[in-house]
Amino acid sequence: MPYVTVGAENACAIDLYYEDHGSGPPIVMIHGFPYSGAAWEKQLSPLLMAGYRTITYDRRGFGQSSRPATGYDYDTFASDLNNLIMALDLRDVTLVGHSMGTGEVTRYLSTYGSERVNKAVLISPIPPFLMKTPDNPEGLDRSMFDGFVQSIKDDRAAYQTQFGNNFFNPDQNMGKRISEDAMRAHWNIAMSASPLGTANCVPTWLTDFRPDLPSVNVPVLIIQGDQDRVLPYPITGKRLVDMLPASRLMTLEGAPHGIPWTHADEINAELMTFLKSS
């Protein structure tokens, strides 16, 4: 299996598992919490058939990547992404992030620039800034996220069940856009992650990406459902489009957070149009 080494913890290498398929213009896809590169299942085949090279990887602590106790912050995540891009010598890349993965895309472009990147796609984005502060009154209370961390520590399995419900809105989508089997498969992926990594990722959701946004100088496609129960649409995608002058927002009416699965056809069609645009 292919891995790229991105660091070390004591005497152990920290390796990211990745998959690299096809040829043509490269697309690097960064998954959301708490899953893995396998979450892009419904995008991979259409992209390959359309002639794109698809690269997915598992964030540190998740999937088949190493499970260190440290490095769960967006500077490190962006460095991990940069290490992958440099190791594969990728150029003219389209970066596609979902949920937590949109933070990697944003911080990467802010830190490493766009020399190797020509476009970006932010699906169910975490920027610009989730936490309520005096200069961000639309945000969410810090105590909510502290509660998430405690729930993970108390009963991670129960937390992942509840998180999956908020991720897919099964009360609206079960039997239509998601099956019990697919939700169970996602739960299994989530439970395969590092317990430490799972808990340590939650505080990163409060990262303030507003200082990063002026450095994003590539065309950006933002896609989000207006019934997102994980990253509320009014304080994420709806605000973000006005902060990125070279961006366009596609709003999916009635759609949840996990739209790469529940609204794969709509996502794939919009993604293809954006990739082909000049």
Beta strands, then each sheet from edge to edge (+ up, - down):
strand 1: 3-9
strand 2: 12-21
strand 3: 26-30
strand 4: 53-57
strand 5: 93-98
strand 6: 117-123
strand 7: 220-225
strand 8: 247-252
sheet 1: 1+ 2- 4+ 3+ 5+ 6+ 7+ 8+
end
